[in-house]
Structures are given as C-alpha cells and as structure tokens.
C-alpha cells in the first residue's frame, strides 16, 4: 500500500469525525440551550406528576 493511499484512507476515515466536530462547535450554544430546556421540561413534568399524585391521594382519602 502506498503512502498516498494510506493518506487518502486516513482522510476518508477522519472527514466525518472532523465535520461532526465542526457542527458541534458551531452549534454548541444551541445544543446547550436545548439541554437546558429539556432539563426544565423534566423539572416541570416532575412537579406536575407530584401535584397529580397528591390530588389523587387526597381524593382517595375523601
């Protein structure tokens, strides 16, 4: 195998990784904002579930 072919194979292998890395870095703030929104969504869902459970428990006692 020639050095040129080895270099070509490395380029083929590394290109998707490099592109993905560029996408992640260029959209880092968007990804961070989305993660924060998902965290907030989870907290809201947990609060709602807790409230619904307490309502259910109070109705069962009545």
C-alpha positions as CSV (number, residue, x, y, z in Angstrom):
1,X,0.0,0.0,0.0
2,X,1.4,3.4,-1.0
3,X,1.8,6.3,1.4
4,X,-0.6,8.2,-0.8
5,X,-3.3,5.6,-0.4
6,X,-2.7,5.5,3.4
7,X,-3.1,9.3,3.5
8,X,-6.3,9.0,1.4
9,X,-7.7,6.4,3.7
10,X,-7.0,8.5,6.8
11,X,-8.7,11.4,5.2
12,X,-11.8,9.3,4.4
13,X,-11.9,8.0,7.9
14,X,-11.4,11.4,9.6
15,X,-13.6,13.6,7.5
16,X,-16.9,12.6,9.2
17,X,-15.4,13.0,12.6
18,X,-14.0,16.4,11.7
19,X,-17.3,17.5,10.2
20,X,-19.3,16.3,13.2
21,X,-16.8,18.2,15.5
22,X,-17.3,21.4,13.4
23,X,-21.1,21.0,13.6
24,X,-21.0,20.5,17.4
25,X,-18.7,23.5,17.9
26,X,-20.7,25.8,15.6
27,X,-24.0,24.8,17.3
28,X,-22.6,24.5,20.8
29,X,-24.9,27.3,22.2
30,X,-27.9,25.8,20.5
31,X,-27.2,22.4,22.0
32,X,-26.6,23.9,25.4
33,X,-29.9,25.8,25.2
34,X,-31.8,22.7,24.2
35,X,-30.2,20.7,27.1
36,X,-31.4,23.4,29.5
37,X,-34.9,23.4,28.0
38,X,-35.0,19.6,28.4
39,X,-33.9,19.9,32.0
40,X,-36.6,22.5,32.6
41,X,-39.1,20.2,30.9
42,X,-38.2,17.3,33.2
43,X,-38.5,19.5,36.3
44,X,-41.9,20.7,35.1
45,X,-43.1,17.2,34.5
46,X,-41.9,16.0,37.9
47,X,-43.7,18.9,39.6
48,X,-46.9,18.1,37.7
49,X,-46.7,14.4,38.4
50,X,-46.1,15.2,42.1
51,X,-49.1,17.5,42.2
52,X,-51.3,15.0,40.4
53,X,-50.3,12.3,42.8
54,X,-51.2,14.5,45.8
55,X,-54.6,15.3,44.3
56,X,-55.2,11.6,43.7
57,X,-54.2,10.8,47.2
58,X,-56.4,13.5,48.7
59,X,-59.4,12.2,46.5
60,X,-58.8,8.7,47.7
61,X,-59.0,9.8,51.3
62,X,-62.2,11.7,50.8
